[in-house]
Amino acid sequence: MKRAAVLGSPIEHSLSPVLHRAAYEELGLADWSYDRFEIDEAALPDFVAQLGPEWAGLSLTMPLKRAIIPLLDGISETAASVEAVNTVVRAEDGRLTGDNTDIPGLIAALRERGVDKVDSAAVLGAGATASSALAALSRICSGEVTAYVRSRARADEMRQWGERLGVSVRTADWADAAAALEAPLVIATTPAGTTDALAGAVPESPGTLFDVLYEPWPTALAAAWSERGGKLLGGLDLLVHQAVLQVEQMTGRPGPLAAMRAAGQRALDARTAHS
């Protein structure tokens, strides 16, 4: 029997169990289980300390992506670049190694839609997901990234992330966020409702929008973008692609993208039907 789980707080709405269980079923891993645990920073050390040989790995969501780092034996360069771990793999000898699959997952989702390179981009927001977006853009954007933020402190933080990740970052005030929509690639990393007021500013011929929300979906901005014929990616795209990489690391077998995506979409459709 092998175990894996997602940890975080709040955790009850996480789609990770749906995606990973669908992967195990598709891969014929009948003796694998995947659960969710409501764990905050205070409870994390004790939980990690009791991980036995039956554990293959963990998925981590907020607020644990940084809190987990001191509890690990090592982390990947990708995770270190943004000081955030969302994946832990337990080796046979008990060593715990952390990685960040959000960054390559974001790149893989864009590549699936034919977006391999852009000459500029815009990021809406400046939270933890925004730093992962910058890390992804460091690999696919050849020019300047403009980050639209609400405070000087956030602006300073995004510029510092840019310097650290090797991205040319210009910051702009959130009041001018409508200008972001002219970029060939826009990554929206803000909470639900934040970008709704921008829906009326979508240009006639928009480029690509990656809105990392998956609930509620579509957002007002995403719906307007799609209506104008722009290329659109949502939070489920990111969630599935990063989970595919987690499955591969934990099981040693390629994550079944199609089966995981279908399971995730069914779960979201069911939630929408009951809301």
Rosetta silent file (secondary structure, phi, psi, omega in degrees, C-alpha in Angstrom):
SEQUENCE: MKRAAVLGSPIEHSLSPVLHRAAYEELGLADWSYDRFEIDEAALPDFVAQLGPEWAGLSLTMPLKRAIIPLLDGISETAASVEAVNTVVRAEDGRLTGDNTDIPGLIAALRERGVDKVDSAAVLGAGATASSALAALSRICSGEVTAYVRSRARADEMRQWGERLGVSVRTADWADAAAALEAPLVIATTPAGTTDALAGAVPESPGTLFDVLYEPWPTALAAAWSERGGKLLGGLDLLVHQAVLQVEQMTGRPGPLAAMRAAGQRALDARTAHS
SCORE:     score description
SCORE:     0.000 S_00000001
   1 L     0.000  129.628  175.629    0.000    0.000    0.000 S_00000001
   2 E  -117.580  143.952 -177.456    1.311    3.439   -0.949 S_00000001
   3 E  -122.247  149.224  169.710   -0.055    6.726    0.343 S_00000001
   4 E  -148.864  164.822 -177.380   -0.016   10.332   -0.829 S_00000001
   5 E  -164.362  163.128  171.467   -2.029   13.388    0.196 S_00000001
   6 E  -108.207  136.331  179.463   -2.536   17.117   -0.173 S_00000001
   7 E  -118.528  145.472  175.897   -2.003   19.323    2.874 S_00000001
   8 E   167.926 -178.061  178.415   -3.152   22.883    3.459 S_00000001
   9 L  -157.403  115.041    0.235   -5.644   25.161    5.141 S_00000001
  10 L   -76.925  157.489 -173.888   -8.366   25.510    3.978 S_00000001
  11 L  -130.912   -9.094 -169.930   -8.271   22.239    2.071 S_00000001
  12 L   -64.472  -23.892 -177.597  -11.857   20.979    1.705 S_00000001
  13 L   -96.855    4.774 -178.334  -12.292   22.337   -1.842 S_00000001
  14 L   -61.661  134.844  176.360   -8.994   20.996   -3.213 S_00000001
  15 L   -89.289   -3.450 -176.637   -9.330   19.107   -6.485 S_00000001
  16 H   -55.691  -43.870  178.727   -6.022   17.302   -5.977 S_00000001
  17 H   -58.906  -38.917  178.978   -7.638   14.088   -4.631 S_00000001
  18 H   -61.076  -46.184 -176.018   -9.870   13.913   -7.713 S_00000001
  19 H   -68.745  -47.174 -176.816   -6.918   14.311  -10.081 S_00000001
  20 H   -69.304  -39.149  178.552   -4.502   11.943   -8.346 S_00000001
  21 H   -65.608  -36.669  176.492   -7.090    9.228   -7.761 S_00000001
  22 H   -63.237  -38.699  178.153   -8.051    9.406  -11.449 S_00000001
  23 H   -64.544  -45.342 -179.575   -4.376    8.959  -12.305 S_00000001
  24 H   -60.825  -41.002  179.657   -4.010    5.930  -10.024 S_00000001
  25 H   -63.885  -45.213 -178.973   -7.094    4.331  -11.568 S_00000001
  26 H   -64.549  -34.686 -177.791   -5.831    4.947  -15.104 S_00000001
  27 H   -85.965   -4.512  179.655   -2.379    3.595  -14.215 S_00000001
  28 L    74.685   25.764 -179.235   -3.785    0.496  -12.506 S_00000001
  29 L   -91.911   72.280 -173.648   -2.325    1.452   -9.114 S_00000001
  30 L   -66.722  -22.251 -177.288   -5.069   -0.189   -7.082 S_00000001
  31 L   -97.857   15.596  176.710   -3.010   -0.198   -3.873 S_00000001
  32 E  -103.737  142.028  176.003   -2.387    3.573   -3.923 S_00000001
  33 E  -128.793  153.636  179.737   -4.468    6.067   -1.947 S_00000001
  34 E  -140.299  122.269 -175.408   -4.593    9.871   -1.971 S_00000001
  35 E  -122.331  178.258  173.550   -6.205   11.899    0.824 S_00000001
  36 E  -126.680  143.326 -179.991   -6.522   15.487    2.017 S_00000001
  37 E  -133.866  131.511  175.153   -5.564   16.837    5.432 S_00000001
  38 E   -77.955  103.599 -175.832   -6.381   20.182    7.033 S_00000001
  39 L  -133.439  129.749  174.396   -2.919   21.189    8.226 S_00000001
  40 L  -105.648 -177.504 -176.001   -1.604   24.636    9.144 S_00000001
  41 L   -59.376  -37.486 -176.883    1.981   25.753    9.757 S_00000001
  42 L   -66.666  -35.150 -176.523    1.856   24.812   13.450 S_00000001
  43 L   -87.160  -12.471 -172.733    0.727   21.241   12.755 S_00000001
  44 H   -62.401  -47.430 -177.496    3.046   20.634    9.793 S_00000001
  45 H   -56.678  -42.547 -179.610    6.252   19.505   11.617 S_00000001
  46 H   -66.132  -38.959  179.699    4.459   16.758   13.550 S_00000001
  47 H   -63.522  -46.403 -178.780    2.686   15.521   10.418 S_00000001
  48 H   -64.713  -37.795 -177.118    5.928   15.342    8.438 S_00000001
  49 H   -63.708  -26.668 -176.614    7.764   13.641   11.307 S_00000001
  50 L   -94.718    7.999  179.878    5.330   10.692   11.295 S_00000001
  51 L   -68.777  117.393 -178.896    5.618    9.926    7.568 S_00000001
  52 L   -98.187 -173.542 -176.102    6.486    6.249    7.311 S_00000001
  53 L   -65.332  -14.879  178.269    7.666    4.018    4.437 S_00000001
  54 L   -75.662  -12.846 -176.998    4.119    3.699    3.112 S_00000001
  55 E   -87.074  130.714  176.776    4.205    7.357    2.061 S_00000001
  56 E   -96.077  -34.845 -178.442    5.213    8.219   -1.515 S_00000001
  57 E   176.077  177.298 -178.680    4.740   11.970   -1.357 S_00000001
  58 E  -134.469  146.642  165.757    2.763   15.072   -0.544 S_00000001
  59 E  -104.648  141.192 -177.183    1.128   17.920   -2.431 S_00000001
  60 E  -125.060  133.243  174.226    1.220   21.251   -0.608 S_00000001
  61 L  -119.481 -174.472 -177.719   -1.027   24.250   -0.956 S_00000001
  62 L   -65.223  145.513    5.451   -1.219   27.493    0.981 S_00000001
  63 L  -102.020   35.346 -167.990   -0.054   28.325    3.572 S_00000001
  64 L  -103.732   -3.537 -170.860    2.542   25.528    3.599 S_00000001
  65 L   -65.610  -25.947  175.120    4.634   26.082    0.458 S_00000001
  66 L  -101.990  -32.374 -178.284    7.358   27.904    2.361 S_00000001
  67 L   -62.872  -25.953 -177.515    6.779   26.421    5.812 S_00000001
  68 L   -74.132  -25.315 -168.869    7.690   22.959    4.505 S_00000001
  69 H   -57.522  -46.132 -179.797   11.190   23.918    3.321 S_00000001
  70 H   -65.683  -13.970 -177.158   13.043   23.699    6.682 S_00000001
  71 H   -92.497   -0.467 -174.829   11.552   20.225    7.230 S_00000001
  72 L  -103.875  161.183  177.678   13.034   18.750    4.052 S_00000001
  73 L   -84.226  -16.800  178.697   16.385   17.143    3.239 S_00000001
  74 E  -179.723  160.393  176.024   16.689   19.142    0.031 S_00000001
  75 E  -135.777  157.221 -178.956   14.789   21.102   -2.616 S_00000001
  76 L   -73.632  163.741  176.013   15.126   21.464   -6.376 S_00000001
  77 H   -61.377  -37.488  179.693   16.571   24.515   -8.106 S_00000001
  78 H   -61.674  -45.957  178.583   13.096   25.313   -9.413 S_00000001
  79 H   -65.398  -40.498 -179.609   11.628   25.361   -5.903 S_00000001
  80 H   -64.301  -32.509 -176.355   14.564   27.345   -4.566 S_00000001
  81 H   -63.435  -27.083  179.380   14.145   29.975   -7.281 S_00000001
  82 H  -120.648    7.591  179.479   10.763   31.030   -5.839 S_00000001
  83 L    51.492   44.235 -178.815   11.215   29.754   -2.257 S_00000001
  84 L  -148.185  129.270  179.107    8.079   27.637   -2.640 S_00000001
  85 L  -116.622  126.032  174.957    7.544   23.863   -2.575 S_00000001
  86 L  -116.236   -0.270 -177.267    4.271   22.298   -3.701 S_00000001
  87 E  -139.727  128.916  175.317    5.552   18.723   -4.099 S_00000001
  88 E  -123.967  130.570  177.006    7.393   16.447   -1.659 S_00000001
  89 E  -116.003  132.210  178.284    8.679   13.010   -2.621 S_00000001
  90 E   -98.853  118.951  179.021    9.772   10.466   -0.008 S_00000001
  91 L   -77.959  167.665 -179.608   12.659    8.255   -1.147 S_00000001
  92 L   -58.916  -32.364 -179.358   13.118    4.641   -0.055 S_00000001
  93 L   -84.367    4.300  177.256   15.761    5.757    2.460 S_00000001
  94 L    93.020   -6.565  179.118   13.314    8.218    4.015 S_00000001
  95 L   -66.312  139.084  179.371   14.808   11.375    2.510 S_00000001
  96 E  -109.924  121.987 -178.189   12.248   14.064    1.718 S_00000001
  97 E  -119.625  134.502 -178.308   12.878   16.199   -1.355 S_00000001
  98 E  -103.166  147.406  177.381   10.853   19.238   -2.357 S_00000001
  99 E  -142.949  170.165  175.105   10.042   20.530   -5.817 S_00000001
 100 L  -124.970  109.432  179.765    7.773   23.104   -7.455 S_00000001
 101 L   -95.001   -3.482  176.708    5.632   21.741  -10.290 S_00000001
 102 H   -63.501  -39.869 -175.229    3.584   24.945  -10.653 S_00000001
 103 H   -68.989  -56.242  176.540    6.307   26.534  -12.786 S_00000001
 104 H   -65.949  -26.559  177.093    6.848   23.715  -15.334 S_00000001
 105 H   -66.564  -40.272  177.562    3.101   23.025  -15.164 S_00000001
 106 H   -63.661  -43.616  179.047    2.332   26.573  -16.237 S_00000001
 107 H   -64.119  -43.019 -179.428    4.821   26.293  -19.098 S_00000001
 108 H   -64.147  -38.816  178.801    3.409   22.909  -20.169 S_00000001
 109 H   -64.086  -42.936  178.178   -0.151   24.262  -20.174 S_00000001
 110 H   -65.437  -42.461 -178.797    0.875   27.180  -22.398 S_00000001
 111 H   -62.618  -36.960  178.380    2.866   24.905  -24.692 S_00000001
 112 H   -59.616  -31.305  179.587   -0.172   22.640  -25.086 S_00000001
 113 L   -94.748   12.303  175.380   -2.023   25.675  -26.496 S_00000001
 114 L    85.023   12.623  178.798    0.813   26.565  -28.841 S_00000001
 115 L  -101.530   96.422 -179.023    2.367   29.334  -26.733 S_00000001
 116 L  -100.805  -35.514 -177.855    6.084   28.561  -26.647 S_00000001
 117 L  -144.536  142.641  172.392    7.615   32.039  -26.802 S_00000001
 118 E  -135.739  154.550 -178.951    6.393   35.616  -26.377 S_00000001
 119 L   -94.420   -7.956  173.492    8.253   38.893  -26.731 S_00000001
 120 L  -163.743  164.785 -178.418    6.458   40.567  -23.797 S_00000001
 121 E  -157.693  164.601  176.065    3.885   39.723  -21.140 S_00000001
 122 E  -129.311  142.003  176.057    1.770   41.177  -18.347 S_00000001
 123 E  -119.713  127.931  176.686    1.105   39.805  -14.868 S_00000001
 124 E   -99.010  114.824 -179.222   -1.943   40.879  -12.875 S_00000001
 125 L   106.560  169.371 -174.741   -1.236   40.656   -9.150 S_00000001
 126 L  -146.329   26.615  179.800    1.816   40.140   -6.977 S_00000001
 127 L   -86.558 -159.178 -177.148    1.165   37.186   -4.670 S_00000001
 128 H   -62.407  -38.820 -179.521    2.800   33.763   -4.477 S_00000001
 129 H   -67.742  -30.872  179.226    1.376   32.664   -7.817 S_00000001
 130 H   -63.911  -36.369  178.512    2.767   35.805   -9.444 S_00000001
 131 H   -68.243  -36.436  175.160    6.319   34.800   -8.507 S_00000001
 132 H   -65.951  -37.594  177.383    5.744   31.385  -10.108 S_00000001
 133 H   -62.414  -41.623  178.144    4.399   33.175  -13.180 S_00000001
 134 H   -63.739  -40.102  179.081    7.590   35.247  -13.366 S_00000001
 135 H   -62.946  -39.928  176.875    9.694   32.101  -13.060 S_00000001
 136 H   -66.613  -42.106 -179.039    7.789   30.547  -15.956 S_00000001
 137 H   -66.319  -25.351  177.953    8.098   33.732  -18.004 S_00000001
 138 H   -62.436  -20.316 -177.592   11.860   33.719  -17.446 S_00000001
 139 H   -99.480  -19.142 -175.144   11.890   30.662  -19.719 S_00000001
 140 H  -124.124  -10.955 -177.406    9.454   31.754  -22.436 S_00000001
 141 E  -106.750  121.960 -176.573    9.432   35.574  -22.555 S_00000001
 142 L   -86.426  -14.335 -176.592   12.268   37.255  -24.422 S_00000001
 143 L  -122.103 -146.249 -172.492   11.347   40.819  -23.444 S_00000001
 144 L   -83.277  144.164  172.766    9.816   42.886  -20.670 S_00000001
 145 E  -111.358  128.431  176.934    7.151   41.739  -18.217 S_00000001
 146 E  -103.483  124.312  179.518    4.843   44.386  -16.774 S_00000001
 147 E  -105.775  125.960 -179.416    3.369   43.610  -13.356 S_00000001
 148 E  -101.130  118.605 -170.177    0.225   45.487  -12.313 S_00000001
 149 E  -134.860  167.444 -174.855    0.055   45.843   -8.530 S_00000001
 150 L   -99.727  -13.855 -175.694   -1.786   47.762   -5.834 S_00000001
 151 L  -142.608  158.738  178.785    1.042   48.978   -3.591 S_00000001
 152 H   -64.444  -36.419  179.495    4.606   50.221   -3.702 S_00000001
 153 H   -62.285  -42.640  178.166    5.684   47.343   -1.462 S_00000001
 154 H   -65.633  -38.012  178.688    4.247   44.818   -3.916 S_00000001
 155 H   -62.421  -44.742  178.683    5.920   46.648   -6.795 S_00000001
 156 H   -61.287  -40.941 -178.901    9.290   46.458   -5.044 S_00000001
 157 H   -63.401  -43.367 -179.247    8.728   42.756   -4.357 S_00000001
 158 H   -66.889  -37.375  177.309    7.940   41.973   -7.992 S_00000001
 159 H   -65.862  -38.289  178.316   11.019   43.857   -9.212 S_00000001
 160 H   -65.155  -40.718  176.794   13.150   41.924   -6.724 S_00000001
 161 H   -62.639  -40.380  179.063   11.681   38.635   -7.974 S_00000001
 162 H   -59.805  -45.471  178.804   12.433   39.746  -11.503 S_00000001
 163 H   -61.859  -41.870 -178.024   16.074   40.437  -10.665 S_00000001
 164 H   -66.695  -36.418 -174.423   16.373   37.111   -8.907 S_00000001
 165 H   -95.009   -2.805  179.003   14.760   35.170  -11.759 S_00000001
 166 L    77.738   31.529  179.421   16.469   37.021  -14.578 S_00000001
 167 L  -114.699  136.186  174.808   13.314   38.710  -15.885 S_00000001
 168 L   -79.016  106.413 -176.034   13.068   42.369  -16.881 S_00000001
 169 E  -110.703  125.038  170.250   10.119   43.512  -14.747 S_00000001
 170 E  -108.497  139.498  179.730    8.414   46.885  -15.011 S_00000001
 171 E  -108.715  148.767  179.225    5.718   47.670  -12.484 S_00000001
 172 E  -139.801  156.826 -178.179    2.552   49.687  -13.025 S_00000001
 173 E   -72.961  145.149 -179.659   -0.320   50.788  -10.821 S_00000001
 174 H   -57.856  -27.933  179.137   -3.423   48.620  -10.677 S_00000001
 175 H   -60.270  -22.078  179.953   -5.473   51.634  -11.811 S_00000001
 176 H  -102.818   18.778 -172.572   -3.866   51.173  -15.239 S_00000001
 177 H   -62.966  -22.778  178.873   -4.470   47.401  -15.382 S_00000001
 178 H   -59.940  -29.357  179.190   -6.640   47.672  -18.500 S_00000001
 179 H   -65.634  -23.901  179.982   -3.424   48.361  -20.430 S_00000001
 180 H   -60.763  -30.082 -172.129   -2.223   44.872  -19.491 S_00000001
 181 H   -70.399   -9.515  177.137   -4.812   43.344  -21.803 S_00000001
 182 H   -83.378  -12.250 -177.599   -2.902   44.561  -24.866 S_00000001
 183 L   -69.396  151.714  178.882    0.031   42.236  -24.080 S_00000001
 184 L   -65.955  -25.829  176.133    0.449   39.076  -26.180 S_00000001
 185 E  -137.663  124.209  178.007    0.307   37.018  -22.958 S_00000001
 186 E  -118.219  126.102  176.130   -1.559   38.032  -19.804 S_00000001
 187 E  -113.721  114.297 -179.529   -1.305   35.955  -16.627 S_00000001
 188 E   -97.164  119.960 -175.148   -3.953   36.838  -14.035 S_00000001
 189 L  -118.499   17.591 -172.682   -2.994   35.678  -10.532 S_00000001
 190 L   -92.241  161.298  179.316   -5.528   37.643   -8.467 S_00000001
 191 L   -65.592  165.518 -178.941   -8.365   36.396   -6.215 S_00000001
 192 L   -54.249  135.492  176.993  -11.906   35.882   -7.483 S_00000001
 193 L    90.686  -18.968 -173.130  -13.654   39.082   -8.517 S_00000001
 194 L   -64.412  -37.818 -175.786  -10.516   41.200   -8.699 S_00000001
 195 L   -97.461    4.644 -175.730  -10.361   41.401  -12.496 S_00000001
 196 H   -56.623  -38.554 -176.740  -14.123   41.578  -13.164 S_00000001
 197 H   -67.459  -13.877 -178.993  -13.975   45.331  -13.811 S_00000001
 198 H   -87.596   -7.650 -174.200  -11.489   44.737  -16.644 S_00000001
 199 H   -57.449  -35.457 -178.663  -13.913   42.638  -18.718 S_00000001
 200 H   -76.316   -6.009 -176.698  -15.091   45.673  -20.665 S_00000001
 201 H  -103.805    6.982  179.777  -11.530   46.573  -21.650 S_00000001
 202 L   -63.033  128.233 -177.240  -10.679   43.403  -23.591 S_00000001
 203 L   -68.322  168.191 -178.213   -9.240   44.499  -26.955 S_00000001
 204 L   -61.535  -39.465 -178.735  -10.770   43.594  -30.327 S_00000001
 205 L  -126.050   77.844 -175.847   -8.062   41.041  -31.111 S_00000001
 206 L   -72.818  158.985  177.222   -6.726   39.756  -27.764 S_00000001
 207 L   -86.719 -118.188 -178.640   -3.721   37.476  -27.400 S_00000001
 208 E  -115.894  131.347  174.294   -3.527   34.774  -24.726 S_00000001
 209 E  -114.071  126.560  172.246   -5.030   35.014  -21.229 S_00000001
 210 E  -114.270  100.643  179.330   -4.021   32.561  -18.515 S_00000001
 211 E   -98.722  113.648 -169.066   -6.384   33.157  -15.586 S_00000001
 212 L   -76.581   -0.215  175.211   -5.227   30.870  -12.765 S_00000001
 213 L   -77.107  146.471  171.919   -8.659   30.689  -11.103 S_00000001
 214 L  -124.752   -5.951  178.390  -10.780   27.587  -11.623 S_00000001
 215 L  -152.386  116.148    0.758  -13.656   28.417   -9.317 S_00000001
 216 L   -76.294  153.586  179.246  -15.754   30.367  -10.191 S_00000001
 217 L  -143.231  137.218   -1.674  -15.202   29.770  -13.915 S_00000001
 218 L   -79.584  153.271  170.223  -15.276   31.472  -16.243 S_00000001
 219 L   -69.436  165.204  178.497  -14.412   34.749  -14.603 S_00000001
 220 H   -59.147  -40.223  179.393  -15.961   37.841  -16.166 S_00000001
 221 H   -65.812  -44.140 -179.941  -12.613   38.652  -17.759 S_00000001
 222 H   -62.211  -41.326 -179.840  -12.175   35.112  -19.101 S_00000001
 223 H   -63.731  -44.733  179.362  -15.686   35.107  -20.583 S_00000001
 224 H   -64.903  -38.253  178.943  -15.127   38.444  -22.322 S_00000001
 225 H   -61.848  -46.386 -179.266  -11.732   37.253  -23.592 S_00000001
 226 H   -63.877  -40.432  179.722  -13.240   34.119  -25.068 S_00000001
 227 H   -61.142  -32.647  179.322  -16.061   36.086  -26.712 S_00000001
 228 L   -84.580   -0.610  175.731  -13.456   38.223  -28.500 S_00000001
 229 L    88.658   13.331  179.249  -11.714   35.122  -29.815 S_00000001
 230 L   -76.550  157.343  176.195   -8.628   35.250  -27.603 S_00000001
 231 E   -75.689  130.988 -171.261   -6.738   32.139  -26.549 S_00000001
 232 E  -129.389  130.380  171.094   -7.847   31.244  -23.010 S_00000001
 233 E  -124.584  147.581 -179.180   -6.402   29.042  -20.273 S_00000001
 234 L  -123.050 -177.777 -177.482   -7.834   28.607  -16.796 S_00000001
 235 H   -60.527  -31.075  178.794   -6.899   27.353  -13.384 S_00000001
 236 H   -64.660  -34.995  177.337   -7.845   23.777  -14.250 S_00000001
 237 H   -59.671  -46.517  179.817   -5.164   23.805  -16.976 S_00000001
 238 H   -66.614  -45.567 -176.995   -2.519   24.742  -14.412 S_00000001
 239 H   -59.747  -43.970 -177.891   -3.871   22.389  -11.763 S_00000001
 240 H   -68.510  -46.013 -176.551   -3.907   19.397  -14.097 S_00000001
 241 H   -66.576  -37.971  177.793   -0.483   19.985  -15.627 S_00000001
 242 H   -70.636  -32.381  179.177    1.235   20.492  -12.265 S_00000001
 243 H   -71.214  -34.708  175.601   -0.542   17.398  -10.901 S_00000001
 244 H   -56.854  -43.492  179.304    0.605   15.321  -13.894 S_00000001
 245 H   -68.419  -35.219  176.580    4.187   16.150  -12.909 S_00000001
 246 H   -64.630  -44.884  179.046    3.483   15.297   -9.265 S_00000001
 247 H   -58.681  -43.463 -179.582    2.096   11.891  -10.223 S_00000001
 248 H   -61.769  -42.314 -179.246    5.190   11.204  -12.315 S_00000001
 249 H   -68.817  -38.440 -175.288    7.522   12.114   -9.448 S_00000001
 250 H   -80.160  -34.495 -175.138    5.601   10.111   -6.833 S_00000001
 251 H  -103.216  -19.394 -175.798    4.835    6.972   -8.881 S_00000001
 252 L    78.914   11.781  179.794    7.681    6.962  -11.408 S_00000001
 253 L  -127.769  147.955 -178.243    5.161    6.683  -14.232 S_00000001
 254 L   -58.217  133.744  177.299    3.880    9.372  -16.644 S_00000001
 255 L   -70.196  132.590 -178.063    0.796   11.133  -15.358 S_00000001
 256 L   -79.161   93.341 -173.042   -2.250   10.433  -17.597 S_00000001
 257 H   -55.170  -50.578 -174.211   -3.152   13.982  -18.662 S_00000001
 258 H   -62.361  -44.185 -178.659   -6.423   13.222  -20.458 S_00000001
 259 H   -66.314  -38.675 -179.873   -7.895   11.103  -17.649 S_00000001
 260 H   -69.402  -42.199  178.563   -6.900   13.637  -14.998 S_00000001
 261 H   -62.776  -44.419 -179.548   -8.303   16.578  -16.951 S_00000001
 262 H   -61.606  -41.002  179.188  -11.599   14.767  -17.563 S_00000001
 263 H   -65.442  -42.153  178.615  -11.932   13.919  -13.856 S_00000001
 264 H   -63.786  -41.904  179.828  -11.193   17.499  -12.849 S_00000001
 265 H   -65.771  -40.306  177.639  -13.731   18.892  -15.322 S_00000001
 266 H   -61.054  -41.685 -179.256  -16.408   16.486  -14.112 S_00000001
 267 H   -64.626  -42.006  178.465  -15.782   17.555  -10.516 S_00000001
 268 H   -66.780  -41.002  178.618  -16.029   21.256  -11.398 S_00000001
 269 H   -61.212  -39.289 -179.987  -19.180   20.680  -13.442 S_00000001
 270 H   -66.527  -38.831  178.149  -20.744   18.874  -10.487 S_00000001
 271 H   -64.759  -41.666 -179.573  -19.896   21.738   -8.151 S_00000001
 272 H   -63.771  -39.743 -179.055  -21.402   24.248  -10.554 S_00000001
 273 H   -65.340  -29.729 -177.258  -24.568   22.174  -10.827 S_00000001
 274 H   -95.954   -3.846 -177.998  -24.955   22.113   -7.034 S_00000001
 275 L   -86.125    0.000    0.000  -24.111   25.775   -6.423 S_00000001
